[in-house]
Amino acid sequence: MTERCLSRRGLLKIVGVASSGIAIGRWLGPHVTMAQEPAPGKGMESFTGPGANSHWNSVGPYVTEPQKAPLILLTDRPVQLETPRHYFRSAFTPNEAFYVRWHLDAIPNAVDLKTWKLLIEGNVSKALALSLPELMQKFKPVSLAAVNQCSGNSRSRLQPRVPGGQWGNGAMGNAMWTGVRLRELLDMAGVKKGSVLVQFQGLETGPGPQGLGSHLFLKSLDLGNPVLDECVVAYLMNGEPLPILNGFPVRLVVPGYFATYWTKCLTWIRILDATDENFWMKTAYRVPDTPRGNTTPEEVKAGKVKTVPIERLPVRSFLIWPDGSSKIPAGMNVTLGGIAFSGFGRVNRVEVSDDGGINWMTAILGADHGAYSFRTWEASWTAKSPGRYSLAVRATDEKNNTQPDEPVWNPGGYLWNRIERQEIVVGNAS
């Protein structure tokens, strides 16, 4: 067992140590401690424009938090940290570089595994309280690769500007998640007739009064939604315990859906027999019920926009290298590379253009890690003459969804998936 590659068996040993009363932080070591205080940090003023952010990442200082490499700080209350571009050169995002997004001020710095239980309650035949060892030993473990992307990823691209965390492109990550199928837990509890929703709650809280969104973060899914068959209550992330900032001890994984549903530090699963009227479902994380979730400020102001809860990730692709930071000699063959993904199924084609989208060349796809995983791609490119080139990349998934070349706008700053471009400077070969 190592810090970088911890097996399920290794986590069981850790759980056993924690249950015996030994300090879990001391057992795990500095790189995977569960109980460190967050490093103090002063929030930098968010990017506000007036134009769209032209950088790949957001604008902010690098900070180091417990169990994390230096990441880009958007805000420290709530904690929002963005992953730098260079971490997306492979299909899986390292745990220490995985972006962080919380919604409320009070987040756990430690979880006591001697007392922590996952509670399944509400309109069920038998309420359950399951410890981490029970989750790991009583149920067959399943693993799947899935992209976790913040609903507001790339929000700083939108024009006109919209409020919210001004993310660049780095509010996303891909991991191999291991845990228990949600359906198994629901079947064990016995969902009663007349139930309509399953609600999820973690350990983050806020100073607001009870019953308001500023007090608790709650999300729910329709019990008839097929995605529940794919959901996993994960206790491992890339073969290791989840970082506390990414949801230790367990996190809900909703493959293909935006991260707003991926409840961190999942502790309560409730079966509801009525609609969920809480703020985070009724008001927040909603998009116009239009193609691509697109609307205009004028329609919003006129009250003409009907909204629905945000759900699946639109197809996206990114050129990760070259990143435009250095000049490329004319006539030199260059390998272009990046990632692509979709919440609607496997990416089956990535294309690159150097002439404004008039002509496209097909890239070579990397290994297929699953329908909801990052898929790497590469393409060979040679610029025959010096000058400035704008390289564009687009992806198509198995449902034939292809990235558009038009922007999207909605007041939440969601669903951005316009074709990305990278300017490359080509000079004379010396």
N, C-alpha and C positions, 0 to 999 in steps of 0.2 A: 504494500500500500504506500503510495506517495501522495504528496500534496497535489500533484497535477493529474493523477489518475487514480481516483478512489472508487473502489468497487462497491456494489451493494452490500457485500459481506463486510467490507471495511466500515461502511456507515453503520451497520448493525453493531459492530464493536464499539463505535463511538457512542451510539445510543445506550449501550450497556454501561459504559463508563459514566455517562451523564446520569443515568438512573441510580447509580451507586453513590452519587453525591459529589464526585470529583468534578472540579471546574472544567467544563467543556472547552472553554477558550484555551486553557493551558494544555489540554490534550491535543487539540487541533493545531496549535502553533499559530504564529502571527499571520500567516497567509489565509487561514480559513477560520479565524476566530469568530465566535458568534456574539461576543459581548463587549466589543470595543466601543468607546465613545466616538462619535463622528468627529473628524477633524474640523476645527472652526474654519469658516469660509465666509467671505463677504460677497454678496451677490453683485454681479456686474449688471448695469442697466441693459435691459433687453434691446435687441436690435429692433428699431422702429421705422427704418426706411429713411426718406419717403419712398424710395424705389425698392424693388425686390432685392433680397440678399443674393449677391452674385457669387458667394463662396460656397464650396461644397458643404462645409460644416457651418454650424452657427457661429456667432461672434461672442467670445467669452474667454475667461482665463482657464487654464488647466488647474485642477485641484485633485488631491489624493484623499480618498475616503477609505474606511476600513474594507479590506479584501479587494480593493480596486487599484488598477493602474491609473495614472493620471488621465482624467477625462475632462471634457469641456463643461464648465458650470453654466447653466442657464439661471437657476434659482436655488437657494438653499432652504427655503421654507415655502412650499414643500420642496423636497429634494428632486432636482432635475439635472441629470448628467448625460451628456451626449458622447457617443463613441466616435473617435477620430477615424478618418477615412482609411488609413493604412491597415486597420484591423479587418477590413473586408476583402482581403486578398485571397481568402480561402472560404470554403463552404460553411465552416462552423466558427462562430464568434467566441473567443475565449471568455470564460466567466468573469475574469478580472477586468475585461474591457467592455462587458455588456452594459448597454445604456440603462439608466435608472429614471423611473418616473413614478412619483407618489402624488397623491391628491390632497392630503391633509397634513397638518403640522406635526402631529405626534405619531411617530413611527417607532417600531420596536428596535432597540439596540441589543436585545437579548431575548431568547425564548427558553424558558425552563422546561426541558423535556421530561422532567420528573412529574410535572403536573399538566403539561399541555395535552389536549385531546382534540381530535377532529369531531365535531358534533354534527350529527345528522338528525334533524328534528322537523317539527311542523306537522303537516297532514300525512303522517306515516303510521304504519302499523306498529313499528318498534323503533323508538329513538335509539340512536347509537352514539357511543363515545369511544373513539378509537385512538389509541396511542400510536406514536410513530413505529415502534416495534411491531405492533399488531398490523398496521398497514403494510409493512414490509414482509411479514411472515404469513399472514392469513390469506393473502391474495397473490395470484400469479402476476409477476411484474411484466409490464409491457413497455416498449421503447418506441419512440417515433421522433423524427426530425421535424421541427416546425419553426417557422419564422414568427417572432414576436415583434410587431411594429406598432409604435404609438400612433393613435388616430391623427395626431397633429404633425407627424413627420413631414418635413419640408414646408411647414407653415410659413416660414419666412419668404417663400417664393410668391405667395399670393399678392395680387394687386386688385383693388385697394387693400391696404393693410388690414389685418383682423387681430383682435386681442388673443392672448394665450401665449404659451411658451414658444419663442421664436426659433424653433428647431431648424437646423439645416437638414441634411439627409441622414444623419447618424442616429436617429431615434428608432433603431431597429437592430435585430440580432437574430441569429439562427443557432439553435442548440439541439442536442439529442436529449430528449426528456424521458425519464424513466419513472414509472409509478404504477398506480392502480387505475383501472378503468372506472370512470365515474358511474357508468351504468351498473357495475357490480355493487357499488356502495348503495345506490338507490334501490336495487333489487333486494339487497339484504335488509334494508330498512322497511321496504314494502310501501310503495306509493299508493295512497288510498284513492278510491274512485272520486272523481270531482276535482282532482288536483289539476292546476293549469300551468304553474311556473315552478322553476327551481331557482332559489335565490342564494347568492354567495356573499360572504362577509369575511374580511380579514381582520388584522389587528390594528390597522391605522385608525386614529380618531382625531377629531378636531375640537376646538373650543366652542363651537356653536351649540345651541339648545338641541335637546333630543327631538328627533323627528325631522330635522333639517339636514340638508346635504353637507353642511359644514360640520356636522357631528360625526356621521358615519358614511363610509363609502360602500354602497350596496349595488350589486348588479344581478340581473336575472335573465334566464332563457326560457323559452316556451318548452314545455315538456314534450311537445310533438316535434321539436326541431331535430332533424336527423344528425346535426352536429354533436348532439349529446352522446351518440354512439362512438364518436371519435375522441371525446374529451378524456383527459388523463389528470388525475391528482398526482403531481410529480414530486418526488422526494430527491431525485438526482438530476443534475444538469451537466451535460457533458461528462457523466460518470462521477461527479463530485456532489457533495451537499450543496444546495443552493446558497449563494452569498446572501447574507441577511438583507442587503439592499434589493435583492431580486426575489425575496419571498420565503426564505427559510422559516419553518421546516418543510412546508409543502406549498405548492402553487398550482392553481388550476390552469391547465393548458387547453385552449380551445383552438384546434388547428384550423388555419385559414381565416380566422377572425382577428379583428384588431385587439390590441392589448388591453383595452378597457374592460374586457371580460375575463382577462387572465388574473384573477384575484390572487394577490400576494399574501403570504402568511395566512393562508386559508384556514379558518377555524370553525366557521358555521356554514352548513348547507341546510337550507330550509325549503320545504315543499309548501307552496302556497296554493290556496284554493280560490284566490281572487287576483285581480290585476295588481301589478306593482306600481304604486303611485309615488315612489320615492324620487327625489330630485335627479339622481343619476340615471334614471330610466325615463322619467316623464319629461325632463327639461334638458339635461345635458347629453352630450354625445348623440345628437340627432342630426340628420342630414336631410336636405330637400328630397322629396319623393319625385325626383326627376332623373333623366339620364345623367350618369356620372355625379349625381348630387349637386348639379350646377344650378345657380340662380344669379340674381343681380341685387345690388344694394337697394335699388328702387323697388323691386318686388318685395324684399324683406320689409322695407319701410312701410309699404302699403298693406302689409299683413296678408299677402297673397300666397305665402309659402307653406305648404303642408309638409310636415317632416315625419321621418321614420327613424328608428334606432339604427345607428351605424352597425354594419356587420362585417362583410368579407373584404379582404384586401384586394384592391385592383392590381392587375398585372403591372410589374415594374422591372426595370433593368438599370444598371449603373456601370459606367466605365470607371474602374478603379485605378488602372494604370495604363499608360502614363498619365500623370496628374497635372501636366502643364507647368511644372516647376522648373524644368530645364529645357534647353533648346535641343532639337533632334536634327542631326545632319541629313541633308537631302540625299536621297538615294539609299539610305540605310533601311534595311528591313527591321520593322518594329513589331513586337508582339503586343497587341492590345488585349486587355483582360478585365473581367469584372464578374458581377453576379446578377441573377435575375430570379424572380419569384412571382407567385400568384396565389391568392386565396381561393381560386376557382379550380385549381388542379395543376398538374405538371406543366412547366415551361417546356415547350417542344421546339422552339425556334428563337434564336437571337440574331439580329442583323445590325450591321454597322454601315454608316454612310459618311463620306467626307465631302459631299457636294450639296449639302443642304437638303438631303432626303430625296434627291432625284434618282440616284442609283443606290442600291443596297447590296452588300455582300453578306453571305451567311456565315455566322461564326460557328466554331466547333464547341459543342456542349461538353461540360465535364460530367463527372459521375452523377447518377440519379440517386439521391438519398431519400426520395419520397416526394409525394405530391405537394407537400407544403413546405419543403426545404428550400434554402438558397440553392441555385444551380450555377456553378461557375461556367464561364465561357472564355474562349480565346479566339483571336483573329489575327492574321498576318497582314501588315499594312506597310506600304512604302510610299513616301512622298517624293515624287520625282523632281520637284523644284522647290526652292526656298519660298517662304511666305507663311501666312497664318491660315491654319486649317481649323474648322469646327467639326469635330467628330461627334456624330450622333449615334445613339444606340436605342433599339427598341426590341421588345420581347412579345411573343405570342404564346398563349397557353393552350392546353388540350381542348378547351371549350371554344377555341378560336377567338378569344379576346386578345386584341392587339393594342399596344399603347398608342394613344392619340398624340397629335402634335399641337393640340390646343390646350390652353390653361383651363383650370377649373376655379370657380369661386363660390364659396358659401361662408356664412358668418362664423362657422366654427373653425374654418381653416383645415378642413378634412379632405381626404380622398385625392390628394395630388398625385398624379401619375403621368404627367406630361413627359414626352421624350426628353431625356437629359442630353446636354451637350458639353463638350470639353474643348476649349481652345488650345491648340498645339502650335508652337512656333517652330518652324523648320528653317534651318540656316544652311549656308554653304558648307560643304564638306571641306575640312582643312587638309 
